Amino acid sequence: MKKKSFSWLLVLALLVGCLPIAASAAEEKILDLSGGSIVISQDKVVQNGTETPYTGAYRVTQSGGQCTNTIVVESGNIALTLDGVDIADNAANASLIEVKSGAKLTLTLAGENKLTVTKPGNINAANGIYVPEGAELTIKGSGSLTINTYGGACIGVTSNKDKSGTIRIEGGTIDVTNRDGAAIGG
């Protein structure tokens, strides 16, 4: 009888030990970029004017074709997966993805992702991924990211007077082309 009780206790302990792993996998919030631009901070996400408190990881997907919506990481240490996103430049000439100074973004690539800036610019040209001084970007994953820009940095900063933040590339397939500026850095 003691062996059976001990066996059941062991099974119960193993099951309880697995619960946090299952819970952390479920904490990824899925956002469709086609639904509007996304602004993420350490404790909330805002999309299309709707603010939602949230502190977990994000997965950004996109239904339909290419869109002009943007992603801004304002604060916090954010984990975000890009999964099949295709963003083109917009009327506001804003960077397609922006990591604000003081924010840290771990960007995991899944599937094929594209960022395209076609408008020629000067020092105010849009960037593919804007990473100013004080910001941190880490790119990883098994997906791909193709960035084409025309004046703005593919990953980093545009202006000669600005300094780029910390950029780490740990994985993924990255293909960057800039017709008139920095590919990575700035």
Sequence and secondary structure as in RCSB ss.txt:
>XXXX:A:sequence
MKKKSFSWLLVLALLVGCLPIAASAAEEKILDLSGGSIVISQDKVVQNGTETPYTGAYRVTQSGGQCTNTIVVES
GNIALTLDGVDIADNAANASLIEVKSGAKLTLTLAGENKLTVTKPGNINAANGIYVPEGAELTIKGSGSLTINTY
GGACIGVTSNKDKSGTIRIEGGTIDVTNRDGAAIGG
>XXXX:A:secstr
 HHHHHHHHHHHHHHHHHHHHHHHHTT EEEEGGG  EEEETTEEEETTEEEE  S EEEE  SS B   EEE S
SEEEEEEES EEE  TT   SEEE TT EEEEEEESEEEEE  S  STT   SEE BTT EEEEEESSEEEEEES
SS SEE   TTS B EEEE SSEEEEEESSS SEE 
